[in-house]
Amino acid sequence: MISKEELMKIQILHQQGHSQRAIARELGISRNTVKHYLQNGLAVPKYSARAKKKSKLSPYLSYIHSRIAQALPVHLSGVVIYREIQELGYTGSQSLLWQYLYEYRGKAEPAPIVRFETPAGKQMQVDWGQMRGGKEPIHAFVAVLGYSRALFVHFTDNMRYGTLEACHRLAFEYFNGVPAQVWYDNMKTVVIERDAYGEGKHKFHASFYQFAKDMQFIPKLCQPYRPQTKGKVERMVRYVRDNFYRPFVTKDNGLHAVCDVATLNATAGHWLDNVANQRIHDTVKEKPAERLLREQPSLHPYKPAITLSELPSKDTLNIDYDTTPLHHQLAIYDQFTEAL
C-alpha cells in the first residue's frame, strides 16, 4: 500500500509528462505499482479493519534492509539474503522473500538459464572472472563439471600460464578425477590461433598442449557467450561473485579493504563444501556433491601433484607471457543473463 502523498506525487509527475519508469525511479517504488494506479485510478485503496496477519518475513525486514544498504552499490543476491535469514531462524518460503525483494527493489531476480546436459565424466568448463581490478587485482578461476554441476573456485592475483595450470591441478584434486573434455573461451594461455590448421583444428599454447596430454583430457573451444556450450561456467562466475565474493567483502565494514587471495581461499573451501555444492541445484534438482559421487567413477584418476602453498603468484612468475586479460569483465555476465 502507498500513502496519499505518494499517490499525489504519481499524479503530478504523470501530468508533467514523466514516464512510468521515471516516476518509479523518483519515488523508489516498482514500475508495476505506478502502472497499477495510473490504469485503475488514483483513489487511495480501502482495506478492511481486520488486522493483517503478520508475515513470517516481518521479523527479518530490518536485517534485510541493513544488508542491502551495507552492500551498496553492490547488488546483493536474493539467494545470499535467503541463506542468511535462514541462519537467523527464518522458516518462510523463498518465494515470499523473492516477492518482497521485487517490491522493495523494483527489480526481479534473474531467471535461470536452460543448460545443455552432458554425460558423467565427459566435460568440465573453465573460465576466469575478475573480482577486483586495480594494482592489486583478484581473479577467480572457476571450474564446473557438466554432469554433477560440482563447482570449484580458487582466487589468484594473476592469470599467467603457470597459475592456470596449477589451478587445473587443484580442481582435478578437488573433484578427485579428470574429465574427458575441458571447455574454454579464447584464452591466450590455452590457444594461440583458432582454426590455424583448418576448421576446428586449433594451434594450442605449447605448454598447455603438453599439460592436456599428460592429464589425458581434450581441450575444446567454444564460441564466446553461447549458453549451449559454456553457459554453466559463465553462470557460475556470476554465482561465485554474488554468493561468495560480494557477501564476504560486504559482511563486515572495512573487510574489503584488507581482502586478499589468501583470505578468500582460506574461506572458499568451506563455502564450496557446505554451501555451493550442498545446495539443491535449480536445473538438476539435486545437490552437486551427491551427483559428484556418482560422476567420480567416470572421471580419469588423478594423482595430486601440487599444494596450495606451491601455487605461483605474480611476484614469483618471471616468464614473459602475453598479459592480455583472459577473462570477461563481470558486466558481460550481467548482460549475458539479462539477454536471455
TORPASE-425928 format. One record per residue (C-alpha): residue number from 1; x, y, z. Coordinates in steps of 0.1 Angstrom, whole numbers, plus 5000, padded with zeros to 4 digits. Layout:
BEGIN
<atom><nr>NUM</nr><u>X</u><v>Y</v><w>Z</w></atom>
...
//
This chain:
BEGIN
<atom><nr>1</nr><u>5000</u><v>5000</v><w>5000</w></atom>
<atom><nr>2</nr><u>5012</u><v>5035</v><w>4992</w></atom>
<atom><nr>3</nr><u>5004</u><v>5068</v><w>5010</w></atom>
<atom><nr>4</nr><u>4982</u><v>5096</v><w>4999</w></atom>
<atom><nr>5</nr><u>5013</u><v>5117</v><w>4994</w></atom>
<atom><nr>6</nr><u>5028</u><v>5092</v><w>4971</w></atom>
<atom><nr>7</nr><u>4995</u><v>5090</v><w>4951</w></atom>
<atom><nr>8</nr><u>4996</u><v>5127</v><w>4947</w></atom>
<atom><nr>9</nr><u>5032</u><v>5126</v><w>4935</w></atom>
<atom><nr>10</nr><u>5023</u><v>5099</v><w>4910</w></atom>
<atom><nr>11</nr><u>4995</u><v>5121</v><w>4896</w></atom>
<atom><nr>12</nr><u>5017</u><v>5153</v><w>4895</w></atom>
<atom><nr>13</nr><u>5047</u><v>5136</v><w>4878</w></atom>
<atom><nr>14</nr><u>5023</u><v>5119</v><w>4853</w></atom>
<atom><nr>15</nr><u>5008</u><v>5152</v><w>4845</w></atom>
<atom><nr>16</nr><u>5042</u><v>5167</v><w>4840</w></atom>
<atom><nr>17</nr><u>5049</u><v>5141</v><w>4813</w></atom>
<atom><nr>18</nr><u>5072</u><v>5118</v><w>4832</w></atom>
<atom><nr>19</nr><u>5073</u><v>5081</v><w>4821</w></atom>
<atom><nr>20</nr><u>5062</u><v>5053</v><w>4844</w></atom>
<atom><nr>21</nr><u>5098</u><v>5042</v><w>4847</w></atom>
<atom><nr>22</nr><u>5109</u><v>5078</v><w>4857</w></atom>
<atom><nr>23</nr><u>5081</u><v>5081</v><w>4883</w></atom>
<atom><nr>24</nr><u>5090</u><v>5047</v><w>4898</w></atom>
<atom><nr>25</nr><u>5127</u><v>5057</v><w>4900</w></atom>
<atom><nr>26</nr><u>5118</u><v>5091</v><w>4915</w></atom>
<atom><nr>27</nr><u>5096</u><v>5076</v><w>4942</w></atom>
<atom><nr>28</nr><u>5116</u><v>5045</v><w>4949</w></atom>
<atom><nr>29</nr><u>5087</u><v>5021</v><w>4941</w></atom>
<atom><nr>30</nr><u>5082</u><v>4995</v><w>4914</w></atom>
<atom><nr>31</nr><u>5071</u><v>5004</v><w>4879</w></atom>
<atom><nr>32</nr><u>5042</u><v>4979</v><w>4882</w></atom>
<atom><nr>33</nr><u>5029</u><v>4999</v><w>4912</w></atom>
<atom><nr>34</nr><u>5029</u><v>5031</v><w>4892</w></atom>
<atom><nr>35</nr><u>5012</u><v>5014</v><w>4863</w></atom>
<atom><nr>36</nr><u>4985</u><v>4999</v><w>4885</w></atom>
<atom><nr>37</nr><u>4975</u><v>5032</v><w>4900</w></atom>
<atom><nr>38</nr><u>4976</u><v>5050</v><w>4866</w></atom>
<atom><nr>39</nr><u>4954</u><v>5024</v><w>4850</w></atom>
<atom><nr>40</nr><u>4930</u><v>5018</v><w>4878</w></atom>
<atom><nr>41</nr><u>4926</u><v>5053</v><w>4891</w></atom>
<atom><nr>42</nr><u>4944</u><v>5073</v><w>4918</w></atom>
<atom><nr>43</nr><u>4920</u><v>5067</v><w>4946</w></atom>
<atom><nr>44</nr><u>4935</u><v>5055</v><w>4979</w></atom>
<atom><nr>45</nr><u>4927</u><v>5018</v><w>4982</w></atom>
<atom><nr>46</nr><u>4904</u><v>5009</v><w>5011</w></atom>
<atom><nr>47</nr><u>4911</u><v>4980</v><w>5033</w></atom>
<atom><nr>48</nr><u>4890</u><v>4962</v><w>5059</w></atom>
<atom><nr>49</nr><u>4895</u><v>4969</v><w>5095</w></atom>
<atom><nr>50</nr><u>4906</u><v>4933</v><w>5102</w></atom>
<atom><nr>51</nr><u>4942</u><v>4931</v><w>5114</w></atom>
<atom><nr>52</nr><u>4965</u><v>4919</v><w>5087</w></atom>
<atom><nr>53</nr><u>4983</u><v>4887</v><w>5095</w></atom>
<atom><nr>54</nr><u>5019</u><v>4892</v><w>5103</w></atom>
<atom><nr>55</nr><u>5043</u><v>4878</v><w>5077</w></atom>
<atom><nr>56</nr><u>5070</u><v>4853</v><w>5086</w></atom>
<atom><nr>57</nr><u>5093</u><v>4877</v><w>5069</w></atom>
<atom><nr>58</nr><u>5084</u><v>4907</v><w>5091</w></atom>
<atom><nr>59</nr><u>5110</u><v>4900</v><w>5119</w></atom>
<atom><nr>60</nr><u>5138</u><v>4900</v><w>5094</w></atom>
<atom><nr>61</nr><u>5130</u><v>4931</v><w>5074</w></atom>
<atom><nr>62</nr><u>5153</u><v>4953</v><w>5094</w></atom>
<atom><nr>63</nr><u>5182</u><v>4929</v><w>5088</w></atom>
<atom><nr>64</nr><u>5174</u><v>4926</v><w>5050</w></atom>
<atom><nr>65</nr><u>5173</u><v>4964</v><w>5047</w></atom>
<atom><nr>66</nr><u>5206</u><v>4968</v><w>5065</w></atom>
<atom><nr>67</nr><u>5223</u><v>4941</v><w>5045</w></atom>
<atom><nr>68</nr><u>5212</u><v>4957</v><w>5012</w></atom>
<atom><nr>69</nr><u>5223</u><v>4991</v><w>5023</w></atom>
<atom><nr>70</nr><u>5256</u><v>4978</v><w>5036</w></atom>
<atom><nr>71</nr><u>5264</u><v>4962</v><w>5003</w></atom>
<atom><nr>72</nr><u>5256</u><v>4992</v><w>4981</w></atom>
<atom><nr>73</nr><u>5265</u><v>5000</v><w>4954</w></atom>
<atom><nr>74</nr><u>5268</u><v>4962</v><w>4950</w></atom>
<atom><nr>75</nr><u>5236</u><v>4943</v><w>4942</w></atom>
<atom><nr>76</nr><u>5233</u><v>4916</v><w>4969</w></atom>
<atom><nr>77</nr><u>5218</u><v>4884</v><w>4956</w></atom>
<atom><nr>78</nr><u>5185</u><v>4872</v><w>4969</w></atom>
<atom><nr>79</nr><u>5200</u><v>4837</v><w>4973</w></atom>
<atom><nr>80</nr><u>5225</u><v>4851</v><w>4998</w></atom>
<atom><nr>81</nr><u>5199</u><v>4870</v><w>5017</w></atom>
<atom><nr>82</nr><u>5177</u><v>4839</v><w>5019</w></atom>
<atom><nr>83</nr><u>5205</u><v>4818</v><w>5032</w></atom>
<atom><nr>84</nr><u>5215</u><v>4844</v><w>5058</w></atom>
<atom><nr>85</nr><u>5180</u><v>4849</v><w>5072</w></atom>
<atom><nr>86</nr><u>5175</u><v>4811</v><w>5074</w></atom>
<atom><nr>87</nr><u>5206</u><v>4811</v><w>5096</w></atom>
<atom><nr>88</nr><u>5188</u><v>4837</v><w>5118</w></atom>
<atom><nr>89</nr><u>5157</u><v>4814</v><w>5121</w></atom>
<atom><nr>90</nr><u>5135</u><v>4823</v><w>5091</w></atom>
<atom><nr>91</nr><u>5112</u><v>4794</v><w>5082</w></atom>
<atom><nr>92</nr><u>5091</u><v>4810</v><w>5054</w></atom>
<atom><nr>93</nr><u>5093</u><v>4803</v><w>5017</w></atom>
<atom><nr>94</nr><u>5119</u><v>4816</v><w>4993</w></atom>
<atom><nr>95</nr><u>5091</u><v>4829</v><w>4970</w></atom>
<atom><nr>96</nr><u>5079</u><v>4852</v><w>4999</w></atom>
<atom><nr>97</nr><u>5114</u><v>4867</v><w>5000</w></atom>
<atom><nr>98</nr><u>5116</u><v>4870</v><w>4962</w></atom>
<atom><nr>99</nr><u>5082</u><v>4888</v><w>4961</w></atom>
<atom><nr>100</nr><u>5093</u><v>4912</v><w>4988</w></atom>
<atom><nr>101</nr><u>5127</u><v>4920</v><w>4972</w></atom>
<atom><nr>102</nr><u>5109</u><v>4926</v><w>4939</w></atom>
<atom><nr>103</nr><u>5086</u><v>4952</v><w>4955</w></atom>
<atom><nr>104</nr><u>5114</u><v>4967</v><w>4976</w></atom>
<atom><nr>105</nr><u>5139</u><v>4969</v><w>4948</w></atom>
<atom><nr>106</nr><u>5115</u><v>4972</v><w>4918</w></atom>
<atom><nr>107</nr><u>5135</u><v>4945</v><w>4900</w></atom>
<atom><nr>108</nr><u>5130</u><v>4908</v><w>4898</w></atom>
<atom><nr>109</nr><u>5158</u><v>4883</v><w>4904</w></atom>
<atom><nr>110</nr><u>5173</u><v>4869</v><w>4872</w></atom>
<atom><nr>111</nr><u>5156</u><v>4839</v><w>4857</w></atom>
<atom><nr>112</nr><u>5176</u><v>4806</v><w>4854</w></atom>
<atom><nr>113</nr><u>5192</u><v>4797</v><w>4821</w></atom>
<atom><nr>114</nr><u>5185</u><v>4764</v><w>4804</w></atom>
<atom><nr>115</nr><u>5217</u><v>4743</v><w>4802</w></atom>
<atom><nr>116</nr><u>5230</u><v>4718</v><w>4778</w></atom>
<atom><nr>117</nr><u>5233</u><v>4684</v><w>4796</w></atom>
<atom><nr>118</nr><u>5263</u><v>4661</v><w>4793</w></atom>
<atom><nr>119</nr><u>5271</u><v>4626</v><w>4805</w></atom>
<atom><nr>120</nr><u>5290</u><v>4619</v><w>4837</w></atom>
<atom><nr>121</nr><u>5328</u><v>4623</v><w>4833</w></atom>
<atom><nr>122</nr><u>5326</u><v>4639</v><w>4799</w></atom>
<atom><nr>123</nr><u>5330</u><v>4676</v><w>4804</w></atom>
<atom><nr>124</nr><u>5344</u><v>4704</v><w>4826</w></atom>
<atom><nr>125</nr><u>5340</u><v>4741</v><w>4819</w></atom>
<atom><nr>126</nr><u>5366</u><v>4767</v><w>4829</w></atom>
<atom><nr>127</nr><u>5366</u><v>4805</v><w>4830</w></atom>
<atom><nr>128</nr><u>5383</u><v>4834</v><w>4847</w></atom>
<atom><nr>129</nr><u>5363</u><v>4862</v><w>4864</w></atom>
<atom><nr>130</nr><u>5378</u><v>4894</v><w>4877</w></atom>
<atom><nr>131</nr><u>5365</u><v>4901</v><w>4912</w></atom>
<atom><nr>132</nr><u>5386</u><v>4932</v><w>4918</w></atom>
<atom><nr>133</nr><u>5407</u><v>4954</v><w>4895</w></atom>
<atom><nr>134</nr><u>5434</u><v>4979</v><w>4901</w></atom>
<atom><nr>135</nr><u>5470</u><v>4975</v><w>4912</w></atom>
<atom><nr>136</nr><u>5461</u><v>4945</v><w>4935</w></atom>
<atom><nr>137</nr><u>5436</u><v>4926</v><w>4914</w></atom>
<atom><nr>138</nr><u>5417</u><v>4895</v><w>4924</w></atom>
<atom><nr>139</nr><u>5408</u><v>4869</v><w>4898</w></atom>
<atom><nr>140</nr><u>5386</u><v>4838</v><w>4903</w></atom>
<atom><nr>141</nr><u>5395</u><v>4806</v><w>4885</w></atom>
<atom><nr>142</nr><u>5361</u><v>4788</v><w>4882</w></atom>
<atom><nr>143</nr><u>5356</u><v>4752</v><w>4871</w></atom>
<atom><nr>144</nr><u>5323</u><v>4733</v><w>4870</w></atom>
<atom><nr>145</nr><u>5317</u><v>4696</v><w>4860</w></atom>
<atom><nr>146</nr><u>5289</u><v>4694</v><w>4833</w></atom>
<atom><nr>147</nr><u>5271</u><v>4664</v><w>4848</w></atom>
<atom><nr>148</nr><u>5272</u><v>4669</v><w>4885</w></atom>
<atom><nr>149</nr><u>5274</u><v>4707</v><w>4885</w></atom>
<atom><nr>150</nr><u>5301</u><v>4704</v><w>4912</w></atom>
<atom><nr>151</nr><u>5319</u><v>4737</v><w>4915</w></atom>
<atom><nr>152</nr><u>5355</u><v>4746</v><w>4922</w></atom>
<atom><nr>153</nr><u>5369</u><v>4781</v><w>4927</w></atom>
<atom><nr>154</nr><u>5403</u><v>4794</v><w>4935</w></atom>
<atom><nr>155</nr><u>5413</u><v>4830</v><w>4938</w></atom>
<atom><nr>156</nr><u>5446</u><v>4843</v><w>4924</w></atom>
<atom><nr>157</nr><u>5464</u><v>4876</v><w>4919</w></atom>
<atom><nr>158</nr><u>5474</u><v>4868</v><w>4882</w></atom>
<atom><nr>159</nr><u>5462</u><v>4848</v><w>4852</w></atom>
<atom><nr>160</nr><u>5495</u><v>4836</v><w>4838</w></atom>
<atom><nr>161</nr><u>5500</u><v>4802</v><w>4823</w></atom>
<atom><nr>162</nr><u>5517</u><v>4787</v><w>4854</w></atom>
<atom><nr>163</nr><u>5488</u><v>4798</v><w>4875</w></atom>
<atom><nr>164</nr><u>5463</u><v>4784</v><w>4850</w></atom>
<atom><nr>165</nr><u>5479</u><v>4750</v><w>4851</w></atom>
<atom><nr>166</nr><u>5482</u><v>4750</v><w>4889</w></atom>
<atom><nr>167</nr><u>5445</u><v>4759</v><w>4892</w></atom>
<atom><nr>168</nr><u>5436</u><v>4730</v><w>4869</w></atom>
<atom><nr>169</nr><u>5455</u><v>4706</v><w>4891</w></atom>
<atom><nr>170</nr><u>5438</u><v>4719</v><w>4922</w></atom>
<atom><nr>171</nr><u>5404</u><v>4715</v><w>4905</w></atom>
<atom><nr>172</nr><u>5412</u><v>4679</v><w>4894</w></atom>
<atom><nr>173</nr><u>5423</u><v>4671</v><w>4930</w></atom>
<atom><nr>174</nr><u>5391</u><v>4686</v><w>4944</w></atom>
<atom><nr>175</nr><u>5369</u><v>4666</v><w>4920</w></atom>
<atom><nr>176</nr><u>5391</u><v>4636</v><w>4925</w></atom>
<atom><nr>177</nr><u>5395</u><v>4630</v><w>4888</w></atom>
<atom><nr>178</nr><u>5399</u><v>4644</v><w>4853</w></atom>
<atom><nr>179</nr><u>5371</u><v>4647</v><w>4828</w></atom>
<atom><nr>180</nr><u>5374</u><v>4637</v><w>4791</w></atom>
<atom><nr>181</nr><u>5370</u><v>4673</v><w>4779</w></atom>
<atom><nr>182</nr><u>5376</u><v>4708</v><w>4792</w></atom>
<atom><nr>183</nr><u>5360</u><v>4737</v><w>4775</w></atom>
<atom><nr>184</nr><u>5374</u><v>4772</v><w>4772</w></atom>
<atom><nr>185</nr><u>5369</u><v>4806</v><w>4755</w></atom>
<atom><nr>186</nr><u>5398</u><v>4821</v><w>4735</w></atom>
<atom><nr>187</nr><u>5423</u><v>4822</v><w>4764</w></atom>
<atom><nr>188</nr><u>5458</u><v>4831</v><w>4751</w></atom>
<atom><nr>189</nr><u>5474</u><v>4808</v><w>4776</w></atom>
<atom><nr>190</nr><u>5453</u><v>4780</v><w>4760</w></atom>
<atom><nr>191</nr><u>5450</u><v>4787</v><w>4723</w></atom>
<atom><nr>192</nr><u>5474</u><v>4807</v><w>4701</w></atom>
<atom><nr>193</nr><u>5452</u><v>4807</v><w>4669</w></atom>
<atom><nr>194</nr><u>5418</u><v>4793</v><w>4662</w></atom>
<atom><nr>195</nr><u>5414</u><v>4771</v><w>4631</w></atom>
<atom><nr>196</nr><u>5451</u><v>4775</v><w>4623</w></atom>
<atom><nr>197</nr><u>5452</u><v>4741</v><w>4606</w></atom>
<atom><nr>198</nr><u>5417</u><v>4741</v><w>4592</w></atom>
<atom><nr>199</nr><u>5382</u><v>4743</v><w>4607</w></atom>
<atom><nr>200</nr><u>5382</u><v>4731</v><w>4643</w></atom>
<atom><nr>201</nr><u>5420</u><v>4724</v><w>4642</w></atom>
<atom><nr>202</nr><u>5435</u><v>4750</v><w>4666</w></atom>
<atom><nr>203</nr><u>5470</u><v>4759</v><w>4674</w></atom>
<atom><nr>204</nr><u>5473</u><v>4755</v><w>4712</w></atom>
<atom><nr>205</nr><u>5498</u><v>4770</v><w>4736</w></atom>
<atom><nr>206</nr><u>5527</u><v>4746</v><w>4736</w></atom>
<atom><nr>207</nr><u>5529</u><v>4741</v><w>4774</w></atom>
<atom><nr>208</nr><u>5491</u><v>4738</v><w>4777</w></atom>
<atom><nr>209</nr><u>5490</u><v>4713</v><w>4749</w></atom>
<atom><nr>210</nr><u>5516</u><v>4691</v><w>4767</w></atom>
<atom><nr>211</nr><u>5497</u><v>4695</v><w>4800</w></atom>
<atom><nr>212</nr><u>5464</u><v>4684</v><w>4784</w></atom>
<atom><nr>213</nr><u>5482</u><v>4653</v><w>4770</w></atom>
<atom><nr>214</nr><u>5497</u><v>4645</v><w>4804</w></atom>
<atom><nr>215</nr><u>5464</u><v>4649</v><w>4822</w></atom>
<atom><nr>216</nr><u>5446</u><v>4630</v><w>4793</w></atom>
<atom><nr>217</nr><u>5418</u><v>4655</v><w>4786</w></atom>
<atom><nr>218</nr><u>5408</u><v>4670</v><w>4753</w></atom>
<atom><nr>219</nr><u>5407</u><v>4708</v><w>4752</w></atom>
<atom><nr>220</nr><u>5377</u><v>4722</v><w>4734</w></atom>
<atom><nr>221</nr><u>5370</u><v>4758</v><w>4723</w></atom>
<atom><nr>222</nr><u>5336</u><v>4773</v><w>4721</w></atom>
<atom><nr>223</nr><u>5320</u><v>4804</v><w>4706</w></atom>
<atom><nr>224</nr><u>5321</u><v>4831</v><w>4733</w></atom>
<atom><nr>225</nr><u>5288</u><v>4838</v><w>4752</w></atom>
<atom><nr>226</nr><u>5270</u><v>4807</v><w>4739</w></atom>
<atom><nr>227</nr><u>5250</u><v>4792</v><w>4768</w></atom>
<atom><nr>228</nr><u>5246</u><v>4759</v><w>4748</w></atom>
<atom><nr>229</nr><u>5284</u><v>4753</v><w>4751</w></atom>
<atom><nr>230</nr><u>5299</u><v>4770</v><w>4781</w></atom>
<atom><nr>231</nr><u>5270</u><v>4787</v><w>4799</w></atom>
<atom><nr>232</nr><u>5274</u><v>4766</v><w>4830</w></atom>
<atom><nr>233</nr><u>5307</u><v>4781</v><w>4840</w></atom>
<atom><nr>234</nr><u>5297</u><v>4816</v><w>4828</w></atom>
<atom><nr>235</nr><u>5267</u><v>4815</v><w>4851</w></atom>
<atom><nr>236</nr><u>5290</u><v>4801</v><w>4879</w></atom>
<atom><nr>237</nr><u>5313</u><v>4831</v><w>4876</w></atom>
<atom><nr>238</nr><u>5284</u><v>4853</v><w>4885</w></atom>
<atom><nr>239</nr><u>5273</u><v>4828</v><w>4912</w></atom>
<atom><nr>240</nr><u>5307</u><v>4830</v><w>4928</w></atom>
<atom><nr>241</nr><u>5307</u><v>4868</v><w>4927</w></atom>
<atom><nr>242</nr><u>5271</u><v>4872</v><w>4940</w></atom>
<atom><nr>243</nr><u>5270</u><v>4843</v><w>4965</w></atom>
<atom><nr>244</nr><u>5306</u><v>4843</v><w>4979</w></atom>
<atom><nr>245</nr><u>5328</u><v>4872</v><w>4970</w></atom>
<atom><nr>246</nr><u>5303</u><v>4901</v><w>4974</w></atom>
<atom><nr>247</nr><u>5288</u><v>4888</v><w>5007</w></atom>
<atom><nr>248</nr><u>5323</u><v>4881</v><w>5020</w></atom>
<atom><nr>249</nr><u>5336</u><v>4916</v><w>5013</w></atom>
<atom><nr>250</nr><u>5305</u><v>4934</v><w>5025</w></atom>
<atom><nr>251</nr><u>5296</u><v>4914</v><w>5056</w></atom>
<atom><nr>252</nr><u>5317</u><v>4934</v><w>5079</w></atom>
<atom><nr>253</nr><u>5326</u><v>4971</v><w>5073</w></atom>
<atom><nr>254</nr><u>5361</u><v>4976</v><w>5061</w></atom>
<atom><nr>255</nr><u>5368</u><v>4939</v><w>5054</w></atom>
<atom><nr>256</nr><u>5371</u><v>4945</v><w>5016</w></atom>
<atom><nr>257</nr><u>5400</u><v>4969</v><w>5022</w></atom>
<atom><nr>258</nr><u>5423</u><v>4942</v><w>5035</w></atom>
<atom><nr>259</nr><u>5408</u><v>4913</v><w>5015</w></atom>
<atom><nr>260</nr><u>5435</u><v>4893</v><w>4995</w></atom>
<atom><nr>261</nr><u>5436</u><v>4859</v><w>4978</w></atom>
<atom><nr>262</nr><u>5449</u><v>4841</v><w>5009</w></atom>
<atom><nr>263</nr><u>5420</u><v>4854</v><w>5030</w></atom>
<atom><nr>264</nr><u>5395</u><v>4844</v><w>5003</w></atom>
<atom><nr>265</nr><u>5409</u><v>4809</v><w>4997</w></atom>
<atom><nr>266</nr><u>5410</u><v>4802</v><w>5034</w></atom>
<atom><nr>267</nr><u>5372</u><v>4806</v><w>5034</w></atom>
<atom><nr>268</nr><u>5363</u><v>4794</v><w>4999</w></atom>
<atom><nr>269</nr><u>5369</u><v>4757</v><w>5006</w></atom>
<atom><nr>270</nr><u>5344</u><v>4757</v><w>5035</w></atom>
<atom><nr>271</nr><u>5319</u><v>4776</v><w>5013</w></atom>
<atom><nr>272</nr><u>5323</u><v>4751</v><w>4984</w></atom>
<atom><nr>273</nr><u>5318</u><v>4721</v><w>5007</w></atom>
<atom><nr>274</nr><u>5290</u><v>4734</v><w>5029</w></atom>
<atom><nr>275</nr><u>5271</u><v>4759</v><w>5006</w></atom>
<atom><nr>276</nr><u>5278</u><v>4758</v><w>4969</w></atom>
<atom><nr>277</nr><u>5279</u><v>4721</v><w>4964</w></atom>
<atom><nr>278</nr><u>5253</u><v>4713</v><w>4990</w></atom>
<atom><nr>279</nr><u>5225</u><v>4735</v><w>4976</w></atom>
<atom><nr>280</nr><u>5197</u><v>4720</v><w>4956</w></atom>
<atom><nr>281</nr><u>5207</u><v>4729</v><w>4920</w></atom>
<atom><nr>282</nr><u>5179</u><v>4747</v><w>4901</w></atom>
<atom><nr>283</nr><u>5183</u><v>4726</v><w>4870</w></atom>
<atom><nr>284</nr><u>5191</u><v>4691</v><w>4881</w></atom>
<atom><nr>285</nr><u>5171</u><v>4694</v><w>4914</w></atom>
<atom><nr>286</nr><u>5199</u><v>4676</v><w>4934</w></atom>
<atom><nr>287</nr><u>5229</u><v>4685</v><w>4954</w></atom>
<atom><nr>288</nr><u>5261</u><v>4688</v><w>4932</w></atom>
<atom><nr>289</nr><u>5281</u><v>4670</v><w>4960</w></atom>
<atom><nr>290</nr><u>5258</u><v>4639</v><w>4957</w></atom>
<atom><nr>291</nr><u>5259</u><v>4639</v><w>4919</w></atom>
<atom><nr>292</nr><u>5297</u><v>4642</v><w>4921</w></atom>
<atom><nr>293</nr><u>5299</u><v>4609</v><w>4940</w></atom>
<atom><nr>294</nr><u>5281</u><v>4593</v><w>4910</w></atom>
<atom><nr>295</nr><u>5303</u><v>4611</v><w>4885</w></atom>
<atom><nr>296</nr><u>5337</u><v>4603</v><w>4900</w></atom>
<atom><nr>297</nr><u>5338</u><v>4567</v><w>4887</w></atom>
<atom><nr>298</nr><u>5335</u><v>4581</v><w>4852</w></atom>
<atom><nr>299</nr><u>5365</u><v>4605</v><w>4857</w></atom>
<atom><nr>300</nr><u>5401</u><v>4596</v><w>4848</w></atom>
<atom><nr>301</nr><u>5421</u><v>4590</v><w>4880</w></atom>
<atom><nr>302</nr><u>5442</u><v>4620</v><w>4891</w></atom>
<atom><nr>303</nr><u>5473</u><v>4619</v><w>4914</w></atom>
<atom><nr>304</nr><u>5478</u><v>4651</v><w>4933</w></atom>
<atom><nr>305</nr><u>5509</u><v>4669</v><w>4922</w></atom>
<atom><nr>306</nr><u>5506</u><v>4704</v><w>4938</w></atom>
<atom><nr>307</nr><u>5497</u><v>4720</v><w>4971</w></atom>
<atom><nr>308</nr><u>5481</u><v>4754</v><w>4977</w></atom>
<atom><nr>309</nr><u>5514</u><v>4767</v><w>4990</w></atom>
<atom><nr>310</nr><u>5530</u><v>4759</v><w>4957</w></atom>
<atom><nr>311</nr><u>5506</u><v>4779</v><w>4936</w></atom>
<atom><nr>312</nr><u>5525</u><v>4806</v><w>4917</w></atom>
<atom><nr>313</nr><u>5519</u><v>4843</v><w>4923</w></atom>
<atom><nr>314</nr><u>5526</u><v>4873</v><w>4902</w></atom>
<atom><nr>315</nr><u>5557</u><v>4880</v><w>4923</w></atom>
<atom><nr>316</nr><u>5573</u><v>4846</v><w>4917</w></atom>
<atom><nr>317</nr><u>5565</u><v>4842</v><w>4880</w></atom>
<atom><nr>318</nr><u>5591</u><v>4859</v><w>4858</w></atom>
<atom><nr>319</nr><u>5582</u><v>4843</v><w>4825</w></atom>
<atom><nr>320</nr><u>5572</u><v>4869</v><w>4799</w></atom>
<atom><nr>321</nr><u>5538</u><v>4857</v><w>4788</w></atom>
<atom><nr>322</nr><u>5512</u><v>4877</v><w>4770</w></atom>
<atom><nr>323</nr><u>5494</u><v>4896</v><w>4797</w></atom>
<atom><nr>324</nr><u>5463</u><v>4905</v><w>4777</w></atom>
<atom><nr>325</nr><u>5433</u><v>4899</v><w>4800</w></atom>
<atom><nr>326</nr><u>5420</u><v>4863</v><w>4797</w></atom>
<atom><nr>327</nr><u>5387</u><v>4869</v><w>4815</w></atom>
<atom><nr>328</nr><u>5355</u><v>4888</v><w>4808</w></atom>
<atom><nr>329</nr><u>5346</u><v>4918</v><w>4829</w></atom>
<atom><nr>330</nr><u>5317</u><v>4908</v><w>4852</w></atom>
<atom><nr>331</nr><u>5294</u><v>4933</v><w>4835</w></atom>
<atom><nr>332</nr><u>5294</u><v>4909</v><w>4805</w></atom>
<atom><nr>333</nr><u>5279</u><v>4882</v><w>4826</w></atom>
<atom><nr>334</nr><u>5251</u><v>4906</v><w>4837</w></atom>
<atom><nr>335</nr><u>5244</u><v>4914</v><w>4801</w></atom>
<atom><nr>336</nr><u>5245</u><v>4877</v><w>4792</w></atom>
<atom><nr>337</nr><u>5219</u><v>4869</v><w>4818</w></atom>
<atom><nr>338</nr><u>5197</u><v>4898</v><w>4811</w></atom>
<atom><nr>339</nr><u>5196</u><v>4890</v><w>4773</w></atom>
<atom><nr>340</nr><u>5181</u><v>4855</v><w>4779</w></atom>
//
